[in-house]
Amino acid sequence: MLRVVSVFGCLIAVIGMAFWALKPEGNPEDEVARAECDLLAGPCIWSTAEGQWQVSLESRQGSPAQHLYSLAVEAPGAPERFLAVLRGRSMYMGEYPVPLKQQSDSRFVAEFEAPLCATGSEMVWQIDLQSGQEKLGSVSPILFFQAKT
């Protein structure tokens, strides 16, 4: 009887170790914590295999109801249909694609107005860089800024 229990226990242990060893590792992109960078505090700079990236954002005063921003991106290459997509971070308010215009081989710019939340005076926005529908930010920091009234 003791021999049967020992064999059965060893069999369970071997099966358990096999399941643990064959378990999928998941998406490595999810496991890597990305740094965060406040664009209104200064430019965000990072490096990839293609070269160095730099993103800066400047708040510009429009009329009292407008909150204008100038976005500048220094990229090592020219992605097709280069976009900056605004996404609400503190509250979901939709997605707002902002096309980036190429100024030189590596410099792209855009001016945009960030929508304001009617229920609060502060809104945090995240900017995701995209080439068409494909996100470019697997190694970039999470780019964000806080729009204030």
DOKOL-251565 format. One record per residue (C-alpha): x, y, z; residue in three letters. Coordinates in steps of 0.001 Angstrom, whole numbers, plus 524288, in hexadecimal, padded with zeros to 5 digits. Example, Ala and Ser with C-alpha at 12.3 -4.5 7.8 and 13.67 -1.06 7.14 Angstrom:
2
<<8300C; 7EE6C; 81E78>; 'ala'>
<<83566; 7FBDC; 81BE4>; 'ser'>
This chain:
149
<<80000; 80000; 80000>; 'met'>
<<80B00; 80954; 80385>; 'leu'>
<<81197; 80643; 7F6A7>; 'arg'>
<<80531; 809BE; 7EEE9>; 'val'>
<<803DF; 816D9; 7F60B>; 'val'>
<<81253; 819F0; 7F39C>; 'ser'>
<<81163; 816B9; 7E519>; 'val'>
<<804B7; 81E7E; 7E3DC>; 'phe'>
<<80AE4; 82A36; 7EAFB>; 'gly'>
<<816F1; 829E4; 7E22D>; 'cys'>
<<80E3D; 82907; 7D625>; 'leu'>
<<80674; 83508; 7DA88>; 'ile'>
<<81330; 83C70; 7DD30>; 'ala'>
<<818A3; 83942; 7CFA2>; 'val'>
<<80BF6; 83D71; 7C8F2>; 'ile'>
<<80BB7; 84A0C; 7D0D3>; 'gly'>
<<819C7; 84D3D; 7CD3E>; 'met'>
<<816DD; 84A79; 7BEE1>; 'ala'>
<<80B54; 853F9; 7BEF2>; 'phe'>
<<81396; 85E40; 7C5D9>; 'trp'>
<<81EC0; 85CA8; 7BC0B>; 'ala'>
<<815AD; 85D53; 7B046>; 'leu'>
<<80DE3; 868FF; 7B541>; 'lys'>
<<80E22; 87428; 7AB52>; 'pro'>
<<8164D; 87F8A; 7AFD8>; 'glu'>
<<80C56; 889AE; 7ABAA>; 'gly'>
<<80EFA; 89645; 7A4A0>; 'asn'>
<<81C5E; 89B93; 7A893>; 'pro'>
<<817A9; 8A942; 7A518>; 'glu'>
<<80DA8; 8A85B; 7B021>; 'asp'>
<<817EE; 8A42D; 7B9F3>; 'glu'>
<<82129; 8AF8F; 7B776>; 'val'>
<<81D20; 8BB7E; 7BF2C>; 'ala'>
<<81E60; 8C776; 7B69B>; 'arg'>
<<82360; 8D416; 7BC73>; 'ala'>
<<81A75; 8DFF0; 7BC80>; 'glu'>
<<81DE7; 8ED63; 7B76F>; 'cys'>
<<81674; 8FA18; 7B9C6>; 'asp'>
<<817C3; 90188; 7ACFA>; 'leu'>
<<814F0; 90ED1; 7B32A>; 'leu'>
<<8203C; 90CD3; 7BCBC>; 'ala'>
<<82A1F; 90BD9; 7B1A1>; 'gly'>
<<82DA7; 903C9; 7A5AD>; 'pro'>
<<82CF8; 8F4FD; 7A653>; 'cys'>
<<838BC; 8EE00; 7A07D>; 'ile'>
<<83B1C; 8DF71; 79E40>; 'trp'>
<<8430C; 8D6B1; 7954C>; 'ser'>
<<83F2A; 8CB57; 78CAE>; 'thr'>
<<846D0; 8C2A7; 78368>; 'ala'>
<<8439F; 8CC67; 7788D>; 'glu'>
<<848C4; 8D83B; 7800F>; 'gly'>
<<844F5; 8E2BA; 789D2>; 'gln'>
<<83731; 8E82E; 78B7B>; 'trp'>
<<8336B; 8F51C; 791B5>; 'gln'>
<<8259D; 8FA25; 7940D>; 'val'>
<<8227B; 90793; 79968>; 'ser'>
<<815BE; 90EA1; 79C00>; 'leu'>
<<8138C; 91D1B; 79DDD>; 'glu'>
<<80721; 92348; 7A30D>; 'ser'>
<<802C4; 92F1D; 79B48>; 'arg'>
<<7F888; 938E3; 79F46>; 'gln'>
<<7ED05; 93A63; 7961C>; 'gly'>
<<7E013; 9406E; 7999F>; 'ser'>
<<7DB6B; 93E16; 7A7BC>; 'pro'>
<<7D399; 9324D; 7A341>; 'ala'>
<<7DEDB; 92C6F; 79B6C>; 'gln'>
<<7EA84; 924B7; 7A02A>; 'his'>
<<7F3FC; 923A2; 794EA>; 'leu'>
<<7FFEC; 91AE6; 794CF>; 'tyr'>
<<80BA0; 9199C; 78BC9>; 'ser'>
<<8114A; 90BEB; 78ACF>; 'leu'>
<<81ECD; 90951; 78519>; 'ala'>
<<8243B; 8FBAF; 78287>; 'val'>
<<83244; 8F8AB; 77EAA>; 'glu'>
<<83205; 8EADC; 77923>; 'ala'>
<<83D01; 8E2B1; 77326>; 'pro'>
<<834AE; 8DF9E; 76738>; 'gly'>
<<82873; 8E40B; 76040>; 'ala'>
<<81D23; 8DB05; 763B7>; 'pro'>
<<811FF; 8DA4E; 759F1>; 'glu'>
<<805F4; 8E219; 75E01>; 'arg'>
<<80C65; 8E6AC; 76A9E>; 'phe'>
<<80230; 8E9E0; 77501>; 'leu'>
<<801A4; 8EE28; 7831C>; 'ala'>
<<7F533; 8E8AD; 78923>; 'val'>
<<7EF93; 8EF70; 79526>; 'leu'>
<<7E900; 8E639; 79EB3>; 'arg'>
<<7E2C3; 8EA1A; 7AB7B>; 'gly'>
<<7EAA1; 8E4AF; 7B6C5>; 'arg'>
<<7E33B; 8E9D2; 7C28F>; 'ser'>
<<7D627; 8E7C5; 7BBB1>; 'met'>
<<7D275; 8E185; 7AED1>; 'tyr'>
<<7CE87; 8EC39; 7A556>; 'met'>
<<7D136; 8E553; 7988F>; 'gly'>
<<7DD11; 8E557; 78FBD>; 'glu'>
<<7E18D; 8F11C; 787FC>; 'tyr'>
<<7EB45; 8EE95; 77CEB>; 'pro'>
<<7F475; 8F9FD; 77A2A>; 'val'>
<<7FBF3; 8F8D0; 76D48>; 'pro'>
<<80A4F; 8FC6A; 76E5E>; 'leu'>
<<80FFC; 9049F; 76353>; 'lys'>
<<81DE2; 90209; 75F11>; 'gln'>
<<826B7; 90E14; 76025>; 'gln'>
<<83392; 9074A; 75D19>; 'ser'>
<<838D8; 8F971; 75BBE>; 'asp'>
<<8376E; 8F6FC; 76A43>; 'ser'>
<<82E90; 901D9; 76F9C>; 'arg'>
<<81FB9; 90126; 77015>; 'phe'>
<<81682; 90B5E; 775BD>; 'val'>
<<8081B; 90D48; 778AB>; 'ala'>
<<7FF71; 91743; 77F30>; 'glu'>
<<7F2FD; 912FE; 785DF>; 'phe'>
<<7E8C4; 916C9; 78FD3>; 'glu'>
<<7E6AC; 90D3E; 79AFA>; 'ala'>
<<7D84A; 90B07; 79E17>; 'pro'>
<<7D459; 90EE3; 7ABD6>; 'leu'>
<<7CC1F; 90706; 7B535>; 'cys'>
<<7BF7D; 90DDE; 7B8F0>; 'ala'>
<<7BEE4; 9079A; 7C674>; 'thr'>
<<7CC5A; 90B52; 7CB60>; 'gly'>
<<7D6C4; 91596; 7C9CA>; 'ser'>
<<7E214; 90C41; 7C73A>; 'glu'>
<<7E3A6; 901B7; 7BD0B>; 'met'>
<<7EF57; 8F8C2; 7BB05>; 'val'>
<<7F1D4; 8F4AD; 7ACFE>; 'trp'>
<<7FACF; 8EA24; 7A7C7>; 'gln'>
<<80141; 8EB99; 79A80>; 'ile'>
<<803F1; 8DF29; 792E3>; 'asp'>
<<80C59; 8DFED; 786B0>; 'leu'>
<<8074F; 8D7C7; 77B5B>; 'gln'>
<<80A9A; 8D470; 76D69>; 'ser'>
<<7FCDC; 8D379; 767F9>; 'gly'>
<<7F5C3; 8C9F7; 77106>; 'gln'>
<<80233; 8C3E8; 776A9>; 'glu'>
<<80759; 8C8FF; 783BA>; 'lys'>
<<815C3; 8CC83; 78422>; 'leu'>
<<8175F; 8CCCA; 792D7>; 'gly'>
<<81C00; 8BF86; 797A7>; 'ser'>
<<828DF; 8C51F; 79C9F>; 'val'>
<<824EC; 8D35A; 79E10>; 'ser'>
<<820FE; 8D92F; 7AB08>; 'pro'>
<<81292; 8DBBB; 7AD3B>; 'ile'>
<<810EE; 8E9B0; 7A873>; 'leu'>
<<806CD; 8F1E6; 7AFA4>; 'phe'>
<<8030D; 8FFCE; 7B337>; 'phe'>
<<7F8F1; 9063E; 7BBD2>; 'gln'>
<<7EFDF; 9101D; 7B578>; 'ala'>
<<7EAFC; 91A7B; 7BED2>; 'lys'>
<<7E08A; 924C0; 7BD6B>; 'thr'>
